[in-house]
């Protein structure tokens, strides 16, 4: 009886030992599993954090690019507004130019007859004026008449040439000139020194100073002067040629109402 009890106690002790060993083994296995799970979780966390960091960097780059693009877009908006205003202004200028071209066409048709009348009137004026530098003035009018019929000269150029001719004629009234020419005198040709004193007087004197005369524009002929004008005309010729200083001279001048 005691032997059986002793065997039962031994078996119970062995069972307890086996249970303890089994429990220790199970506990060790569970701990390893926990550690492995924790390690895996840590690795996944690191990987997730890396992905988050990459996404964050990508997001920052995209935001920077977005801001840069928006600056470009804003600049393009301002540029487009400026171009729209420029185009509107150009369209307005184009319309004005088209209207001006139409007006120029009308004016050009009217300019031809006007230029012709101006040349004709200038020729009449020269023929009625005192005959100083007559060859030069008639050649100028002949040039204008020839240019009038030339197709290779623009209307603007023709008008400019006529205006220049009028300006030259206008300047003659305020200039003093001495030159040599041949005139009809006493039924023959005679070389003389001529003095144009503005448009006030046109006088001549022979090289020997023996004969002095003045142009009578009403009679359209030369009038011989007395000796009282010989010295005055001689000095006036010298003054005009700048061989004598300016001084008072006696010239025949038709008075108003004479």
C-alpha positions in Angstrom: 0.0 0.0 0.0 2.8 2.4 0.7 4.5 1.3 -2.4 1.5 2.2 -4.5 1.2 5.6 -2.8 4.9 6.2 -3.4 4.5 5.4 -7.2 1.5 7.6 -7.4 3.4 10.5 -5.9 6.3 10.0 -8.2 3.9 10.0 -11.2 2.3 13.1 -10.0 5.7 14.7 -9.5 6.7 13.7 -13.0 3.5 15.1 -14.4 4.1 18.4 -12.7 7.6 18.5 -14.0 6.4 17.7 -17.5 3.7 20.4 -17.3 6.3 22.9 -16.0 8.7 22.1 -18.8 5.9 22.3 -21.4 4.7 25.6 -20.0 8.2 27.0 -20.1 8.6 25.9 -23.7 5.3 27.4 -24.7 6.1 30.6 -23.0 9.5 30.9 -24.7 7.8 30.2 -28.1 5.2 32.9 -27.5 7.9 35.4 -26.5 9.8 34.7 -29.7 6.7 35.2 -31.7 5.9 38.5 -30.0 9.5 39.7 -30.6 9.3 38.7 -34.2 6.0 40.5 -34.7 7.3 43.6 -33.0 10.4 43.5 -35.2 8.3 43.1 -38.3 6.0 45.9 -37.1 9.1 48.2 -36.6 10.4 47.4 -40.1 7.0 48.2 -41.6 6.8 51.4 -39.6 10.2 52.5 -40.9 9.2 51.6 -44.4 5.9 53.5 -44.0 7.8 56.5 -42.6 10.1 56.5 -45.6 7.2 56.4 -47.9 5.6 59.3 -46.0 8.8 61.3 -46.2 9.1 60.6 -49.9 5.4 61.7 -50.4 6.1 64.8 -48.3 9.2 65.7 -50.4 7.2 65.1 -53.6 4.4 67.2 -52.3 6.8 70.1 -51.4 8.4 69.9 -54.9 5.0 69.9 -56.5 3.9 72.9 -54.4 7.1 74.8 -55.4 6.5 74.0 -59.1 2.8 75.1 -58.7 3.9 78.4 -57.3 6.4 78.9 -60.1 3.8 78.0 -62.7 1.2 80.4 -61.1 3.8 83.2 -61.3 4.2 82.5 -65.0 0.5 82.3 -65.5 0.0 85.7 -63.7 2.7 87.2 -65.9 1.1 85.8 -69.1 -2.3 87.3 -68.0 -0.7 90.7 -67.7 1.1 90.3 -71.0 -2.1 89.2 -72.7 -4.0 92.2 -71.5 -1.2 94.5 -72.8 -1.2 92.7 -76.1 -5.0 93.1 -76.3 -4.7 96.9 -75.8 -1.9 97.0 -78.3 -4.0 95.2 -80.9 -7.0 97.5 -80.3 -4.8 100.5 -80.8 -3.2 99.1 -83.9 -6.7 98.3 -85.3 -7.7 101.9 -84.6 -4.5 103.2 -86.3 -5.1 100.9 -89.2 -8.6 102.2 -89.7 -7.3 105.8 -89.5 -4.6 105.0 -92.1 -7.2 103.4 -94.4 -9.3 106.6 -94.1 -6.2 108.7 -94.7 -5.3 106.7 -97.8 -8.7 107.3 -99.2 -8.4 111.0 -98.5 -4.9 111.0 -100.1 -6.3 109.5 -103.2 -8.9 112.3 -103.4 -6.3 115.0 -102.6 -3.9 113.5 -105.2 -6.5 113.9 -107.9 -6.9 117.5 -106.9 -3.2 118.3 -106.5 -2.4 117.8 -110.2 -4.5 120.7 -111.5 -3.4 122.8 -108.5 0.3 122.3 -109.3 -0.4 123.1 -113.0 -2.1 126.4 -112.1 0.7 127.3 -109.7 3.3 126.8 -112.5 1.2 128.8 -115.0 0.7 131.7 -112.5 4.5 131.7 -111.6 5.3 131.9 -115.3 2.9 134.9 -115.7 4.4 136.6 -112.7 8.0 136.2 -114.0 6.9 137.6 -117.4 5.3 140.6 -115.8 8.1 141.2 -113.2 11.3 143.2 -113.8 13.5 141.0 -116.0 16.4 140.3 -113.6 18.1 136.9 -113.9 15.5 136.2 -116.5 17.3 133.2 -118.1 17.7 131.5 -114.8 14.1 132.0 -113.8 12.6 130.9 -117.2 14.7 127.7 -117.1 13.3 127.0 -113.6 9.8 127.3 -114.9 10.6 125.2 -118.0 11.9 122.5 -115.6 8.7 122.6 -113.6 6.6 122.3 -116.7 8.7 119.3 -117.9 8.5 117.6 -114.5 4.7 118.0 -114.4 4.2 115.4 -117.1 6.7 112.9 -115.8 5.1 109.7 -114.4 8.3 108.7 -112.5 8.0 111.8 -110.2 5.5 111.6 -107.4 2.9 114.3 -106.8 4.5 115.2 -103.5 7.8 115.8 -105.2 6.2 117.9 -107.9 4.5 120.0 -105.3 7.7 120.4 -103.3 9.6 121.6 -106.4 6.9 124.2 -107.1 7.0 125.5 -103.5 10.8 125.8 -103.7 10.4 127.9 -106.9 8.0 130.2 -105.1 10.4 130.5 -102.2 13.2 131.5 -104.5 11.1 134.1 -106.2 10.1 135.4 -102.8 13.7 135.7 -101.7 14.6 137.8 -104.7 12.7 140.7 -103.2 15.2 141.0 -100.3 18.5 140.4 -102.0 21.0 142.5 -103.9 22.8 141.0 -106.8 25.2 142.2 -109.5 25.9 140.3 -112.6 26.9 140.7 -116.3 24.4 140.1 -119.1 23.5 141.2 -122.6 20.5 143.5 -123.1 18.8 145.1 -126.0 19.9 148.7 -126.0 19.3 151.2 -128.8 18.3 148.6 -131.3 21.3 146.4 -130.7 22.8 144.0 -128.2 25.0 145.5 -125.5 27.0 143.8 -122.7 26.4 145.6 -119.4 26.7 145.2 -115.7 23.3 144.8 -114.1 22.3 145.5 -110.5 19.1 144.0 -109.0 18.3 145.9 -105.8 15.5 143.7 -104.4 12.5 144.4 -106.6 12.9 148.1 -106.1 15.2 148.8 -109.0 17.0 147.1 -111.9 19.7 149.3 -113.3 22.6 148.8 -115.7 25.9 150.5 -116.5 28.2 149.8 -119.4 31.7 148.6 -118.5 33.2 152.0 -119.4 30.5 153.7 -117.1 29.6 156.0 -120.0 26.0 154.8 -120.2 23.6 154.2 -117.2 20.0 153.2 -117.4 17.1 151.7 -115.5 14.3 149.3 -116.4 10.8 150.8 -116.7 8.5 148.0 -116.0 5.4 149.8 -117.2 6.9 150.6 -120.6 8.8 147.3 -120.6 11.9 148.9 -121.8 15.2 150.5 -120.7 15.5 154.2 -119.9 18.8 156.0 -120.2 19.7 158.0 -117.0 21.5 161.2 -116.6 25.0 161.6 -115.2 23.6 162.2 -111.7 23.1 158.5 -111.3 26.4 157.3 -112.7 28.3 157.4 -109.4 25.4 155.9 -107.4 25.0 152.9 -109.7 28.7 152.4 -109.9 29.0 152.3 -106.1 25.9 150.1 -105.8 27.5 147.6 -108.2 30.7 147.6 -106.1 28.7 147.1 -102.8 26.8 144.2 -104.3 30.1 142.6 -105.4 31.5 143.2 -101.9 34.4 145.3 -103.2 33.2 148.3 -101.4 31.7 148.8 -97.9 28.0 149.4 -97.6 27.1 153.1 -97.9 24.3 155.3 -99.1 23.9 155.4 -102.8 21.7 157.3 -105.2 19.5 155.0 -107.4 16.5 155.8 -109.6 13.4 154.5 -107.8 9.8 155.0 -108.9 7.9 156.7 -106.1 4.4 155.6 -105.2 1.8 157.4 -107.2 4.3 158.6 -109.7 
